[in-house]
Amino acid sequence: MLVCTREIMNLKGHSKVAGRADDKSFLARSDLSVHVAAPTVHARFRGPIQFGIKNHGTLPIRLRSGIRSQTSLG
């Protein structure tokens, strides 16, 4: 399943700033894998970040708005 963030990352105007999007470990402990095909958020990017997710467990997982991901800038 493909999901995206509600927040818009806006690096436009910052030609030397890039970022990285990663999953949080509590999701993996719930048998939910978050796949970020291209974890690097390039300089001048503007838009939501998209993730692929998959439930590897036998029980359904309820997703809700507001689950946090991890983003770093550098």
Phi, psi and omega per residue, in radians:
M1 nan 2.441 3.126
L2 -1.801 2.223 3.107
V3 -2.238 2.851 3.083
C4 -2.458 2.817 -3.128
T5 -1.277 2.675 3.027
R6 -1.342 -0.550 -3.113
E7 -1.315 2.601 3.072
I8 -1.804 2.116 3.042
M9 -1.480 2.249 -3.074
N10 -2.189 1.746 3.085
L11 -1.851 0.149 3.108
K12 -1.084 2.428 -3.106
G13 1.521 -0.105 3.109
H14 -2.009 1.469 -3.006
S15 -1.220 -0.291 -3.099
K16 -2.001 0.175 -3.136
V17 -1.885 2.234 3.061
A18 -2.238 2.951 -3.124
G19 -2.419 3.086 3.114
R20 -2.490 2.352 3.117
A21 -1.921 2.260 -3.137
D22 -2.339 2.849 3.079
D23 -1.506 3.004 3.104
K24 -1.829 2.561 -3.042
S25 -1.128 -0.495 -3.127
F26 -1.121 -0.456 3.093
L27 -1.199 -0.730 3.122
A28 -1.120 -0.636 3.109
R29 -1.180 -0.287 3.093
S30 -1.672 0.195 -3.109
D31 1.164 0.400 3.087
L32 -1.879 2.070 3.091
S33 -1.706 2.410 3.094
V34 -1.977 2.068 -3.100
H35 -1.874 2.108 3.054
V36 -1.888 1.788 -3.054
A37 -1.063 -0.663 3.122
A38 -2.308 1.553 -3.018
P39 -1.208 -0.295 -3.124
T40 -1.386 2.250 3.040
V41 -1.761 1.919 -3.004
H42 -1.302 2.717 3.075
A43 -0.958 2.519 3.128
R44 1.283 0.167 3.094
F45 -1.302 2.506 3.008
R46 -2.487 2.162 3.096
G47 2.618 3.115 3.080
P48 -1.318 2.719 3.093
I49 -1.674 2.328 -3.112
Q50 -1.801 2.484 3.126
F51 -2.255 2.573 2.924
G52 -1.748 2.353 -3.139
I53 -2.221 2.626 3.125
K54 -2.577 2.345 3.065
N55 -1.565 1.998 3.137
H56 -1.638 -0.054 -3.110
G57 -1.570 -3.133 3.141
T58 -1.669 -0.271 -3.131
L59 -1.776 2.592 3.094
P60 -1.204 2.619 3.085
I61 -2.035 2.233 3.112
R62 -1.564 2.076 3.080
L63 -1.664 2.513 3.132
R64 -2.336 2.746 3.080
S65 -1.122 2.454 3.097
G66 1.784 -0.038 3.054
I67 -1.150 2.309 -3.031
R68 -1.552 2.516 2.963
S69 -1.925 -3.113 -3.108
Q70 -2.084 2.149 -3.135
T71 -2.241 2.346 3.090
S72 -2.218 2.555 3.133
L73 -2.041 2.576 3.112
G74 -2.791 nan nan
